[in-house]
Amino acid sequence: MPSIRARMINALLRLTIKRKWRPGMGVAEIRAQAARADARLARRPPACESKDVTVAGRPARWFGAAGLAARNGTLLYLHGGAWCMHTPGLYGSFAATLSQATGLRVLLLDYRLAPEHPFPAAIDDCLAAYHELIETHGQPPTVVAGDSAGGNLTLVTLMRARDARLPLPSCAVLLSPSTDLTLSGPSVTYNADADPMFSASAGDLLPDLYCPGLERSNPLLSPLFGVWAGLPPLHFSAGSTEILLDDSVRAHDRALQAGTVSRIDVGWQLPHVFPLFGFLPEARAAVGEIAAFVAQHRDRSRAQAPSAPMRPDAAGGSATTAETPAHSSI
């Protein structure tokens, strides 16, 4: 049974967001709706030190004291928003929460948005930021994380970094990631009514803003169809009633089949990217699980130093992965 607060937020999302999705909805209206939600959900400023910077030519903000990067490492966070919007108040609060929970300095990147900057602008910005962090700190981000569209960008960035033979992070965190823009997951149908936030019309509309006219099975758009070998350990989190639930479930399965360490947590009757709703007890528990996962794999990576980072072989095969068992809680 979800908490009372979770049931209340489900009802609120159903009334204020889901009912408004309709075919032909314009990006200006989508952004105005997101701005109103941002104002409601992020009324307090982030409770940690922050600094505006430019990374790879894009605006970004660090959360957490500068010394955290040297002591513990960094986390590159790629925000959600269907590739076309950003809610900086909500994501700033969540980045601060992640910094406090993990002890990492968190970089929130403001990548270019569609439709003004359609694919591949966002994936290029994310990879460029990843590369600049390597150059600046002499090592990759300790963690790469993202939610929804940002989860998609996280996986694409990891796959591109692996293929470019760049050093990889100790692990990655994916919150309700969009992994399949072809919308072939069964949950798109069986959760159509149960999802408190999205309807099928949202799934039809949003990718068209990001990649109009392109083949959506391209792994750079739908990482579910990419190569999963040689990636760092992955932590998936999703809600049981999401239309995108199977984007996480099938991605987790693909990772395991490829020999990549993967864990999935499914929150019962919880909404899309529920860990961002910090007032939910389930969100606080999820952040604790994420912090434990990060600590486990960060410590393991440190124990393995100075070994070279895991990279795929020239034929695209997989390097050895850690033997952490997969986990699921439903």
DRENMAR-698504 format. One record per atom (N, C-alpha, C, O): x, y, z. Coordinates in steps of 0.05 Angstrom, whole numbers, padded with zeros to 5 digits, always signed. Layout:
! DRENMAR-698504
XYZ ...
//
This chain:
! DRENMAR-698504
+00017-00024+00000 +00000+00000+00000 +00018+00025+00000 +00035+00028+00018 +00014+00043-00019 +00030+00068-00019 +00022+00086+00005 +00000+00082+00016 +00039+00104+00012 +00034+00122+00035 +00011+00140+00028 +00003+00143+00005 +00000+00153+00049 -00022+00172+00044 -00012+00195+00026 -00027+00204+00009 +00012+00204+00030 +00023+00225+00014 +00026+00217-00015 +00021+00232-00034 +00034+00192-00020 +00036+00182-00047 +00009+00181-00061 +00006+00187-00084 -00012+00172-00046 -00038+00171-00057 -00048+00200-00063 -00062+00204-00083 -00041+00219-00047 -00049+00246-00052 -00035+00258-00076 -00048+00271-00093 -00009+00252-00079 +00005+00263-00103 -00005+00249-00128 -00006+00262-00149 -00012+00224-00127 -00024+00210-00150 -00049+00224-00159 -00054+00229-00183 -00066+00230-00140 -00091+00244-00146 -00086+00272-00157 -00100+00280-00176 -00067+00286-00146 -00061+00313-00156 -00050+00312-00184 -00058+00328-00201 -00032+00293-00190 -00020+00291-00216 -00042+00284-00237 -00042+00294-00259 -00060+00267-00229 -00081+00259-00247 -00099+00283-00255 -00107+00286-00278 -00104+00300-00235 -00121+00324-00240 -00106+00346-00254 -00119+00360-00271 -00081+00350-00248 -00067+00374-00258 -00049+00369-00283 -00043+00388-00298 -00041+00344-00288 -00023+00339-00310 -00036+00319-00330 -00038+00326-00354 -00044+00295-00321 -00052+00275-00340 -00076+00284-00357 -00076+00280-00381 -00095+00297-00345 -00119+00305-00359 -00114+00326-00380 -00131+00331-00397 -00091+00339-00380 -00085+00360-00398 -00071+00351-00424 -00069+00366-00443 -00060+00326-00424 -00046+00317-00448 -00067+00312-00470 -00088+00301-00466 -00061+00322-00494 -00078+00318-00516 -00062+00321-00542 -00042+00335-00542 -00070+00307-00563 -00056+00310-00589 -00055+00339-00598 -00074+00354-00595 -00032+00346-00609 -00028+00373-00619 -00021+00394-00598 -00020+00418-00604 -00017+00386-00573 -00009+00405-00552 +00017+00418-00559 +00037+00404-00566 +00019+00444-00558 +00043+00459-00565 +00064+00459-00544 +00058+00456-00520 +00089+00463-00552 +00111+00463-00533 +00109+00486-00514 +00117+00483-00490 +00098+00509-00522 +00095+00532-00504 +00076+00524-00481 +00081+00532-00458 +00055+00511-00487 +00036+00502-00466 +00048+00481-00448 +00044+00482-00424 +00064+00463-00460 +00077+00442-00443 +00096+00456-00424 +00097+00448-00400 +00111+00475-00433 +00131+00489-00416 +00117+00506-00395 +00126+00507-00372 +00095+00518-00402 +00080+00534-00382 +00069+00516-00360 +00069+00524-00337 +00060+00493-00367 +00049+00474-00348 +00072+00464-00330 +00068+00462-00305 +00095+00459-00341 +00118+00450-00326 +00128+00472-00307 +00135+00466-00284 +00127+00498-00315 +00135+00520-00298 +00117+00523-00274 +00126+00529-00252 +00091+00519-00279 +00072+00520-00256 +00078+00497-00236 +00077+00502-00212 +00083+00474-00247 +00089+00451-00229 +00115+00456-00214 +00117+00449-00190 +00135+00468-00227 +00160+00474-00215 +00157+00493-00191 +00169+00490-00170 +00140+00513-00195 +00135+00533-00174 +00121+00520-00150 +00126+00528-00127 +00103+00501-00155 +00090+00487-00133 +00108+00468-00118 +00106+00467-00093 +00125+00454-00133 +00140+00432-00120 +00167+00441-00109 +00180+00426-00094 +00177+00464-00117 +00204+00473-00109 +00203+00501-00097 +00214+00519-00108 +00190+00503-00074 +00186+00530-00062 +00210+00538-00045 +00213+00562-00040 +00226+00519-00037 +00250+00526-00021 +00275+00523-00037 +00277+00505-00054 +00294+00541-00033 +00320+00539-00048 +00335+00515-00039 +00331+00505-00017 +00353+00504-00056 +00369+00481-00049 +00384+00486-00023 +00396+00507-00019 +00384+00465-00005 +00396+00468+00021 +00425+00460+00021 +00434+00444+00038 +00440+00470+00002 +00469+00465+00002 +00483+00486-00016 +00469+00501-00030 +00509+00488-00014 +00524+00507-00030 +00521+00500-00059 +00520+00477-00067 +00518+00521-00076 +00515+00517-00105 +00531+00538-00120 +00536+00560-00109 +00537+00532-00145 +00553+00551-00161 +00546+00548-00190 +00546+00525-00201 +00539+00570-00204 +00534+00569-00232 +00560+00569-00248 +00579+00584-00241 +00561+00552-00268 +00585+00549-00284 +00577+00545-00313 +00553+00542-00320 +00597+00544-00331 +00593+00536-00359 +00609+00511-00364 +00633+00511-00358 +00597+00490-00374 +00610+00465-00379 +00605+00457-00408 +00581+00455-00416 +00626+00453-00424 +00623+00446-00452 +00605+00466-00467 +00589+00458-00484 +00607+00491-00459 +00592+00512-00473 +00563+00515-00464 +00548+00530-00476 +00555+00499-00444 +00527+00500-00434 +00525+00509-00405 +00544+00504-00390 +00504+00523-00398 +00500+00530-00370 +00497+00505-00353 +00486+00485-00362 +00508+00506-00329 +00506+00484-00311 +00509+00495-00282 +00516+00518-00279 +00503+00478-00263 +00505+00487-00235 +00516+00464-00218 +00506+00442-00219 +00536+00471-00202 +00547+00451-00183 +00531+00453-00157 +00523+00475-00148 +00525+00431-00145 +00512+00429-00118 +00531+00414-00100 +00539+00391-00106 +00537+00426-00077 +00556+00414-00058 +00582+00430-00058 +00589+00442-00079 +00596+00429-00036 +00621+00444-00034 +00642+00433-00053 +00642+00410-00060 +00659+00451-00063 +00680+00444-00082 +00697+00421-00072 +00706+00404-00088 +00703+00421-00046 +00720+00400-00035 +00709+00372-00038 +00725+00352-00036 +00683+00369-00041 +00671+00342-00044 +00682+00328-00069 +00686+00304-00068 +00687+00343-00090 +00697+00331-00115 +00723+00317-00111 +00728+00295-00120 +00742+00331-00096 +00768+00319-00092 +00767+00296-00072 +00781+00276-00075 +00750+00299-00051 +00749+00278-00031 +00733+00253-00040 +00742+00230-00035 +00710+00258-00052 +00692+00235-00057 +00685+00231-00087 +00679+00208-00095 +00687+00252-00103 +00681+00249-00131 +00657+00266-00139 +00647+00282-00124 +00648+00262-00164 +00627+00279-00176 +00605+00261-00187 +00608+00237-00192 +00582+00274-00190 +00558+00261-00202 +00548+00279-00223 +00541+00302-00218 +00546+00270-00248 +00535+00285-00270 +00505+00278-00272 +00499+00255-00277 +00488+00298-00268 +00459+00292-00269 +00447+00305-00294 +00451+00328-00300 +00432+00288-00309 +00419+00296-00334 +00389+00296-00329 +00376+00275-00325 +00377+00320-00328 +00350+00323-00320 +00330+00312-00341 +00336+00309-00364 +00306+00305-00331 +00284+00297-00348 +00270+00322-00359 +00278+00345-00356 +00246+00316-00371 +00231+00338-00383 +00225+00334-00412 +00220+00353-00427 +00224+00308-00421 +00216+00301-00448 +00233+00314-00469 +00223+00319-00491 +00258+00320-00463 +00277+00332-00482 +00270+00361-00490 +00284+00373-00506 +00247+00371-00479 +00238+00397-00488 +00233+00417-00466 +00226+00440-00472 +00237+00410-00441 +00233+00429-00419 +00251+00422-00396 +00262+00400-00393 +00254+00442-00378 +00271+00440-00354 +00257+00453-00331 +00246+00475-00334 +00257+00440-00308 +00245+00452-00284 +00268+00455-00264 +00273+00438-00247 +00283+00478-00266 +00308+00481-00250 +00303+00481-00220 +00321+00472-00205 +00280+00490-00210 +00276+00490-00182 +00274+00461-00171 +00287+00454-00151 +00258+00445-00184 +00254+00417-00176 +00281+00402-00178 +00288+00387-00159 +00295+00405-00200 +00320+00390-00203 +00342+00401-00186 +00360+00386-00178 +00342+00427-00181 +00362+00437-00163 +00359+00426-00135 +00378+00419-00122 +00334+00424-00126 +00329+00412-00099 +00338+00383-00099 +00349+00373-00079 +00332+00368-00121 +00339+00340-00121 +00369+00336-00123 +00380+00318-00111 +00383+00354-00138 +00412+00352-00140 +00425+00357-00113 +00444+00344-00105 +00414+00376-00098 +00424+00381-00071 +00419+00357-00053 +00436+00350-00037 +00396+00344-00056 +00390+00320-00040 +00410+00298-00047 +00420+00284-00029 +00415+00294-00072 +00434+00274-00080 +00462+00280-00070 +00476+00261-00061 +00470+00305-00070 +00497+00312-00060 +00499+00305-00030 +00519+00294-00021 +00478+00313-00015 +00478+00307+00014 +00477+00277+00020 +00489+00268+00039 +00463+00262+00003 +00460+00234+00009 +00484+00218+00001 +00491+00198+00014 +00498+00226-00021 +00520+00210-00031 +00547+00221-00024 +00567+00206-00025 +00548+00246-00015 +00574+00258-00009 +00589+00267-00034 +00613+00274-00033 +00576+00266-00058 +00588+00274-00083 +00580+00303-00090 +00560+00313-00081 +00597+00316-00105 +00590+00342-00116 +00574+00337-00142 +00584+00323-00160 +00551+00348-00144 +00532+00342-00165 +00531+00364-00185 +00527+00387-00178 +00535+00358-00211 +00533+00377-00233 +00507+00373-00247 +00502+00351-00259 +00490+00393-00247 +00464+00392-00262 +00468+00408-00288 +00472+00432-00288 +00467+00393-00310 +00473+00404-00337 +00447+00414-00350 +00427+00401-00350 +00449+00438-00361 +00427+00450-00377 +00433+00445-00407 +00442+00463-00420 +00427+00421-00416 +00432+00414-00444 +00411+00428-00462 +00390+00436-00453 +00417+00430-00488 +00399+00443-00507 +00373+00427-00509 +00373+00402-00509 +00351+00442-00513 +00325+00430-00513 +00312+00431-00541 +00317+00449-00557 +00296+00411-00547 +00279+00410-00570 +00254+00426-00565 +00247+00431-00542 +00240+00435-00585 +00245+00431-00614 +00265+00451-00626 +00272+00448-00649 +00273+00471-00610 +00292+00491-00621 +00318+00477-00629 +00331+00484-00648 +00326+00457-00613 +00351+00442-00617 +00344+00412-00617 +00348+00400-00596 +00335+00401-00639 +00327+00373-00639 +00351+00354-00638 +00374+00363-00640 +00346+00328-00635 +00367+00308-00637 +00385+00314-00661 +00375+00319-00682 +00412+00312-00657 +00426+00301-00634 +00438+00322-00615 +00458+00316-00601 +00426+00346-00613 +00438+00367-00597 +00442+00358-00568 +00463+00362-00556 +00421+00346-00556 +00422+00339-00528 +00443+00318-00523 +00459+00320-00504 +00444+00297-00539 +00464+00276-00534 +00493+00286-00538 +00511+00277-00524 +00496+00305-00557 +00523+00316-00561 +00531+00334-00537 +00554+00333-00528 +00512+00349-00526 +00518+00365-00502 +00526+00348-00479 +00545+00354-00464 +00512+00326-00475 +00517+00308-00452 +00544+00295-00454 +00559+00293-00434 +00551+00285-00478 +00577+00273-00481 +00599+00293-00479 +00620+00287-00468 +00595+00317-00489 +00615+00338-00487 +00620+00345-00458 +00643+00350-00449 +00599+00347-00442 +00602+00353-00413 +00617+00330-00399 +00634+00335-00382 +00610+00306-00406 +00623+00282-00394 +00654+00284-00400 +00670+00280-00383 +00660+00290-00425 +00688+00292-00434 +00702+00314-00419 +00725+00311-00411 +00689+00337-00416 +00702+00359-00402 +00707+00353-00373 +00727+00362-00361 +00689+00339-00360 +00694+00331-00332 +00718+00313-00330 +00733+00315-00311 +00722+00295-00349 +00746+00279-00349 +00771+00296-00351 +00791+00292-00337 +00770+00316-00370 +00794+00333-00373 +00799+00350-00349 +00822+00355-00342 +00777+00360-00336 +00780+00378-00313 +00790+00363-00288 +00807+00373-00274 +00779+00340-00283 +00785+00325-00258 +00804+00302-00262 +00813+00290-00242 +00812+00296-00286 +00831+00274-00291 +00818+00247-00288 +00832+00227-00288 +00792+00246-00286 +00777+00221-00284 +00748+00226-00291 +00739+00249-00291 +00733+00205-00297 +00705+00209-00305 +00689+00216-00280 +00698+00213-00258 +00664+00225-00285 +00646+00228-00262 +00644+00202-00247 +00644+00181-00259 +00642+00203-00221 +00639+00178-00205 +00613+00164-00212 +00612+00140-00213 +00593+00180-00217 +00566+00170-00224 +00554+00188-00246 +00558+00212-00246 +00539+00176-00264 +00522+00190-00282 +00494+00182-00276 +00488+00158-00273 +00476+00201-00274 +00448+00194-00266 +00429+00212-00282 +00436+00234-00291 +00404+00202-00285 +00384+00218-00299 +00357+00205-00296 +00355+00182-00290 +00337+00221-00302 +00310+00211-00300 +00295+00216-00326 +00300+00236-00340 +00276+00198-00333 +00259+00201-00356 +00275+00206-00381 +00292+00189-00388 +00271+00228-00395 +00288+00235-00418 +00317+00236-00410 +00335+00229-00426 +00323+00246-00386 +00351+00247-00376 +00362+00219-00371 +00386+00215-00374 +00345+00200-00364 +00354+00172-00362 +00361+00161-00390 +00381+00146-00392 +00346+00168-00410 +00352+00161-00437 +00380+00173-00444 +00397+00158-00455 +00384+00198-00439 +00409+00211-00445 +00432+00199-00430 +00455+00198-00440 +00427+00191-00405 +00448+00178-00389 +00458+00152-00402 +00482+00148-00405 +00439+00135-00410 +00446+00110-00423 +00461+00115-00450 +00480+00102-00456 +00451+00134-00466 +00464+00140-00491 +00492+00150-00487 +00510+00143-00501 +00495+00167-00466 +00522+00178-00460 +00541+00156-00452 +00564+00156-00461 +00532+00138-00435 +00549+00116-00427 +00557+00098-00451 +00580+00090-00453 +00538+00092-00468 +00544+00076-00491 +00563+00090-00510 +00581+00077-00521 +00560+00115-00514 +00578+00130-00531 +00606+00133-00519 +00626+00131-00533 +00607+00137-00492 +00633+00139-00479 +00647+00112-00480 +00672+00112-00485 +00633+00091-00476 +00645+00064-00479 +00656+00060-00507 +00678+00050-00510 +00640+00066-00527 +00648+00062-00555 +00672+00080-00562 +00688+00072-00579 +00674+00103-00549 +00697+00121-00554 +00721+00114-00537 +00742+00127-00538 +00718+00092-00521 +00739+00082-00504 +00748+00102-00482 +00771+00104-00475 +00728+00118-00473 +00733+00136-00451 +00730+00121-00425 +00715+00101-00424 +00743+00129-00404 +00738+00116-00378 +00710+00120-00369 +00697+00140-00374 +00699+00099-00356 +00671+00099-00348 +00667+00104-00318 +00686+00100-00303 +00644+00114-00310 +00639+00119-00282 +00637+00093-00266 +00636+00071-00278 +00637+00095-00240 +00635+00071-00223 +00608+00058-00225 +00605+00034-00222 +00587+00075-00231 +00560+00064-00234 +00542+00086-00246 +00551+00109-00250 +00517+00078-00251 +00498+00097-00262 +00471+00092-00249 +00464+00070-00242 +00455+00113-00248 +00428+00112-00236 +00408+00122-00256 +00411+00143-00267 +00387+00106-00261 +00366+00112-00280 +00339+00112-00267 +00330+00091-00257 +00326+00135-00266 +00301+00138-00253 +00279+00140-00274 +00277+00160-00289 +00262+00120-00276 +00241+00119-00296 +00251+00126-00324 +00239+00144-00337 +00273+00115-00333 +00284+00124-00359 +00266+00117-00382 +00253+00096-00382 +00266+00134-00402 +00254+00128-00428 +00275+00114-00445 +00294+00127-00454 +00272+00088-00449 +00292+00073-00463 +00282+00064-00491 +00298+00055-00507 +00256+00066-00497 +00245+00056-00522 +00225+00076-00533 +00202+00077-00525 +00235+00092-00552 +00217+00113-00564 +00198+00101-00584 +00181+00115-00595 +00201+00075-00590 +00180+00062-00607 +00155+00055-00592 +00135+00047-00603 +00156+00058-00565 +00133+00053-00548 +00122+00025-00551 +00098+00021-00551 +00141+00006-00553 +00133-00022-00556 +00129-00037-00530 +00121-00061-00531 +00135-00025-00508 +00133-00038-00482 +00103-00044-00475 +00087-00026-00479 +00097-00068-00465 +00069-00074-00458 +00057-00055-00438 +00032-00051-00438 +00073-00043-00420 +00062-00025-00400 +00050+00000-00411 +00034+00013-00398 +00057+00007-00436 +00045+00030-00449 +00015+00026-00452 -00001+00045-00450 +00007+00000-00455 -00021-00007-00458 -00033-00014-00431 -00054-00002-00424 -00021-00032-00416 -00034-00042-00392 -00034-00022-00369 -00049-00025-00350 -00016-00001-00370 -00016+00019-00350 -00028+00046-00360 -00025+00066-00346 -00041+00045-00383 -00051+00071-00394 -00070+00085-00376 -00069+00109-00373 -00088+00070-00363 -00107+00082-00344 -00095+00086-00316 -00101+00106-00303 -00077+00068-00308 -00066+00069-00281 -00046+00091-00277 -00043+00101-00255 -00031+00098-00298 -00010+00119-00295 -00023+00145-00288 -00040+00155-00302 -00015+00157-00265 -00028+00182-00256 -00017+00207-00270 -00029+00229-00268 +00004+00204-00286 +00016+00228-00298 +00013+00229-00328 +00007+00250-00340 +00018+00206-00342 +00019+00206-00371 -00004+00190-00383 -00013+00170-00372 -00012+00198-00407 -00031+00184-00423 -00016+00176-00449 +00006+00185-00454 -00029+00159-00465 -00017+00151-00490 -00011+00174-00508 +00008+00174-00524 -00027+00195-00507 -00023+00219-00524 +00003+00233-00518 +00015+00244-00536 +00012+00232-00493 +00038+00243-00486 +00060+00228-00499 +00080+00239-00510 +00058+00201-00499 +00078+00185-00512 +00080+00189-00542 +00101+00186-00554 +00057+00196-00554 +00057+00201-00583 +00069+00229-00589 +00081+00233-00609 +00064+00248-00571 +00071+00276-00576 +00100+00282-00571 +00113+00294-00588 +00111+00274-00548 +00136+00284-00539 +00160+00276-00556 +00177+00293-00563 +00162+00250-00565 +00185+00244-00582 +00185+00259-00609 +00206+00264-00620 +00161+00266-00618 +00160+00281-00644 +00173+00309-00641 +00182+00319-00661 +00173+00320-00617 +00187+00345-00613 +00217+00342-00614 +00231+00360-00622 +00226+00319-00605 +00255+00313-00601 +00268+00303-00627 +00290+00311-00634 +00255+00285-00641 +00267+00271-00664 +00247+00268-00686 +00242+00246-00695 +00236+00290-00696 +00215+00288-00717 +00226+00274-00742 +00247+00281-00753 +00210+00254-00751 +00216+00241-00777 +00238+00221-00776 +00245+00209-00797 +00251+00216-00752 +00273+00197-00751 +00263+00169-00742 +00242+00166-00730 +00279+00149-00749 +00273+00122-00741 +00278+00118-00711 +00301+00120-00702 +00257+00114-00696 +00259+00114-00667 +00273+00090-00655 +00280+00090-00632 +00277+00069-00671 +00291+00046-00661 +00322+00050-00661 +00336+00032-00652 +00331+00072-00672 +00360+00079-00671 +00369+00078-00642 +00357+00092-00625 +00390+00063-00635 +00399+00062-00607 +00406+00089-00595 +00406+00091-00570 +00413+00109-00611 +00419+00135-00600 +00393+00149-00592 +00394+00169-00577 +00370+00140-00601 +00344+00149-00592 +00332+00131-00572 +00319+00139-00552 +00335+00105-00577 +00323+00084-00560 +00345+00065-00550 +00350+00045-00563 +00359+00072-00528 +00382+00055-00520 +00374+00027-00513 +00392+00010-00512 +00349+00020-00509 +00341-00008-00505 +00352-00025-00527 +00358-00048-00523 +00354-00015-00552 +00362-00030-00575 +00392-00028-00580 +00402-00036-00601 +00407-00016-00561 +00435-00013-00563 +00450-00037-00552 +00438-00058-00545 +00477-00035-00550 +00494-00056-00539 +00498-00050-00510 +00507-00029-00502 +00491-00070-00493 +00492-00066-00464 +00517-00077-00451 +00521-00073-00427 +00533-00091-00465 +00558-00102-00454 +00578-00080-00448 +00579-00060-00462 +00593-00083-00426 +00614-00065-00420 +00606-00039-00407 +00622-00021-00404 +00580-00037-00398 +00571-00014-00384 +00577-00017-00354 +00580-00040-00344 +00578+00005-00339 +00582+00003-00310 +00557-00008-00296 +00536-00009-00309 +00558-00015-00271 +00534-00024-00256 +00511-00003-00258 +00516+00021-00256 +00487-00014-00261 +00464+00004-00266 +00443-00001-00244 +00438-00023-00235 +00431+00021-00235 +00409+00020-00216 +00385+00033-00228 +00384+00057-00234 +00364+00017-00233 +00338+00026-00244 +00318+00030-00222 +00317+00014-00203 +00301+00051-00225 +00279+00055-00206 +00255+00064-00223 +00258+00081-00241 +00232+00053-00217 +00208+00060-00231 +00183+00055-00214 +00185+00041-00193 +00161+00066-00222 +00135+00061-00208 +00120+00039-00222 +00121+00036-00246 +00105+00024-00207 +00091+00000-00218 +00068+00008-00237 +00061-00008-00254 +00058+00032-00235 +00035+00041-00252 +00043+00058-00275 +00026+00069-00289 +00069+00062-00280 +00078+00079-00302 +00073+00065-00329 +00075+00041-00332 +00067+00082-00349 +00066+00071-00376 +00094+00064-00385 +00098+00048-00404 +00115+00076-00373 +00143+00070-00380 +00155+00049-00363 +00180+00045-00364 +00140+00035-00347 +00151+00014-00329 +00168-00006-00345 +00190-00012-00336 +00158-00016-00367 +00173-00036-00382 +00197-00025-00396 +00214-00040-00405 +00200+00002-00398 +00225+00013-00408 +00247+00007-00388 +00270+00002-00397 +00241+00007-00362 +00261-00001-00342 +00264-00031-00340 +00287-00041-00339 +00242-00045-00339 +00243-00074-00336 +00259-00088-00358 +00276-00105-00354 +00253-00080-00383 +00266-00092-00406 +00295-00084-00408 +00312-00100-00415 +00301-00059-00400 +00329-00050-00401 +00345-00065-00380 +00368-00073-00385 +00334-00068-00356 +00347-00084-00335 +00353-00112-00345 +00375-00123-00341 +00334-00125-00359 +00338-00152-00369 +00359-00152-00391 +00376-00170-00391 +00359-00132-00408 +00380-00131-00429 +00408-00128-00417 +00427-00141-00426 +00410-00112-00396 +00435-00109-00382 +00445-00135-00371 +00468-00143-00374 +00427-00149-00357 +00435-00175-00345 +00444-00195-00366 +00463-00209-00363 +00428-00196-00388 +00435-00214-00410 +00462-00208-00422 +00476-00226-00432 +00470-00183-00421 +00496-00175-00432 +00519-00178-00412 +00542-00173-00419 +00513-00187-00388 +00534-00190-00367 +00539-00165-00352 +00559-00163-00337 +00522-00145-00355 +00526-00120-00340 +00511-00121-00313 +00488-00131-00312 +00523-00113-00292 +00510-00113-00266 +00487-00094-00266 +00489-00071-00276 +00464-00103-00257 +00440-00086-00257 +00422-00092-00233 +00420-00115-00225 +00409-00072-00223 +00390-00074-00202 +00365-00059-00210 +00367-00038-00223 +00341-00068-00202 +00317-00053-00207 +00299-00053-00182 +00295-00074-00170 +00289-00030-00176 +00270-00026-00154 +00244-00015-00166 +00245+00005-00180 +00222-00028-00161 +00196-00019-00171 +00179-00011-00147 +00173-00028-00130 +00171+00014-00146 +00155+00024-00124 +00126+00019-00130 +00115+00027-00151 +00112+00007-00111 +00084+00000-00114 +00066+00024-00116 +00065+00040-00097 +00052+00027-00139 +00033+00049-00143 +00045+00076-00139 +00032+00094-00128 +00069+00079-00148 +00083+00105-00146 +00086+00117-00173 +00089+00103-00193 +00086+00144-00175 +00086+00157-00201 +00114+00158-00214 +00134+00150-00202 +00114+00167-00239 +00138+00171-00255 +00158+00188-00239 +00151+00208-00227 +00183+00179-00239 +00205+00191-00225 +00198+00200-00196 +00204+00222-00187 +00186+00181-00181 +00177+00188-00154 +00199+00196-00135 +00194+00210-00116 +00225+00187-00139 +00245+00197-00120 +00249+00227-00120 +00260+00238-00101 +00239+00241-00141 +00242+00270-00141 +00223+00284-00121 +00227+00307-00114 +00202+00270-00113 +00182+00282-00095 +00191+00278-00066 +00182+00259-00053 +00209+00296-00057 +00222+00291-00032 +00205+00290-00008 +00214+00280+00013 +00180+00299-00009 +00162+00298+00013 +00149+00271+00016 +00135+00266+00036 +00154+00252-00003 +00143+00225+00000 +00162+00208+00016 +00186+00209+00011 +00152+00192+00035 +00170+00173+00049 +00183+00153+00030 +00206+00145+00034 +00169+00146+00009 +00180+00127-00010 +00203+00140-00026 +00222+00126-00033 +00202+00166-00030 +00224+00180-00044 +00248+00180-00026 +00271+00176-00036 +00245+00186-00001 +00268+00187+00017 +00281+00159+00019 +00305+00157+00020 +00264+00138+00020 +00275+00111+00021 +00290+00105-00005 +00312+00092-00004 +00280+00114-00028 +00293+00109-00053 +00320+00123-00055 +00339+00111-00065 +00321+00147-00045 +00347+00162-00045 +00367+00147-00027 +00391+00146-00034 +00358+00136-00005 +00376+00121+00012 +00386+00096-00003 +00410+00089+00000 +00369+00083-00018 +00378+00059-00034 +00398+00068-00055 +00418+00054-00060 +00393+00090-00068 +00412+00100-00088 +00439+00107-00075 +00460+00099-00086 +00439+00120-00052 +00464+00127-00039 +00479+00102-00031 +00504+00101-00034 +00465+00081-00022 +00479+00056-00015 +00491+00043-00040 +00513+00033-00038 +00476+00043-00062 +00486+00032-00087 +00511+00047-00096 +00531+00034-00104 +00510+00073-00095 +00533+00090-00104 +00557+00084-00086 +00579+00080-00096 +00553+00083-00060 +00575+00078-00041 +00588+00051-00046 +00612+00048-00046 +00571+00031-00050 +00581+00004-00055 +00600+00003-00080 +00622-00008-00078 +00591+00015-00101 +00606+00013-00126 +00629+00033-00127 +00649+00029-00141 +00626+00056-00113 +00648+00075-00111 +00671+00062-00095 +00694+00064-00103 +00664+00049-00073 +00685+00037-00057 +00698+00014-00072 +00722+00009-00069 +00682-00001-00087 +00694-00023-00103 +00713-00012-00124 +00734-00024-00129 +00705+00010-00137 +00723+00021-00157 +00749+00031-00145 +00770+00028-00157 +00747+00043-00121 +00771+00052-00107 +00789+00029-00100 +00814+00030-00101 +00777+00007-00091 +00792-00017-00084 +00807-00029-00107 +00828-00041-00104 +00796-00025-00132 +00808-00036-00156 +00830-00018-00167 +00846-00027-00184 +00831+00008-00159 +00851+00026-00169 +00879+00015-00162 +00881+00002-00141 +00900+00020-00178 +00900+00036-00202 +00895+00021-00228 +00906+00028-00248 +00879+00000-00227 +00873-00014-00251 +00860+00004-00272 +00846+00023-00264 +00864-00002-00297 +00852+00014-00318 +00822+00011-00318 +00812-00011-00310 +00806+00031-00326 +00778+00029-00326 +00769+00007-00345 +00782+00001-00365 +00746-00005-00339 +00734-00026-00356 +00726-00013-00383 +00713+00007-00384 +00735-00026-00405 +00727-00016-00431 +00722-00040-00449 +00732-00062-00444 +00705-00036-00469 +00700-00058-00488 +00724-00063-00505 +00740-00045-00509 +00726-00088-00515 +00748-00094-00533 +00742-00082-00560 +00720-00071-00565 +00761-00085-00578 +00758-00072-00604 +00734-00083-00620 +00723-00069-00637 +00726-00107-00614 +00704-00119-00628 +00677-00113-00616 +00657-00122-00625 +00678-00096-00594 +00653-00089-00581 +00645-00108-00560 +00622-00107-00551 +00662-00125-00551 +00656-00144-00530 +00656-00131-00503 +00659-00107-00500 +00651-00147-00482 +00648-00136-00456 +00672-00141-00439 +00685-00162-00440 +00679-00121-00423 +00699-00125-00402 +00685-00140-00379 +00661-00141-00378 +00701-00150-00360 +00690-00164-00337 +00674-00145-00320 +00682-00123-00315 +00651-00155-00310 +00634-00139-00293 +00635-00150-00265 +00642-00173-00260 +00627-00132-00246 +00626-00141-00218 +00604-00162-00214 +00586-00164-00231 +00605-00177-00193 +00587-00199-00189 +00566-00192-00168 +00557-00210-00153 +00557-00167-00168 +00535-00160-00151 +00509-00171-00160 +00503-00168-00184 +00493-00185-00143 +00469-00196-00153 +00448-00175-00160 +00448-00153-00148 +00431-00182-00179 +00409-00164-00186 +00389-00164-00163 +00387-00183-00148 +00374-00142-00161 +00354-00139-00139 +00329-00128-00150 +00330-00110-00167 +00307-00137-00140 +00281-00125-00148 +00263-00125-00124 +00261-00144-00109 +00250-00102-00120 +00230-00101-00099 +00205-00089-00111 +00205-00067-00123 +00183-00103-00109 +00158-00095-00121 +00136-00094-00100 +00113-00088-00106 
//
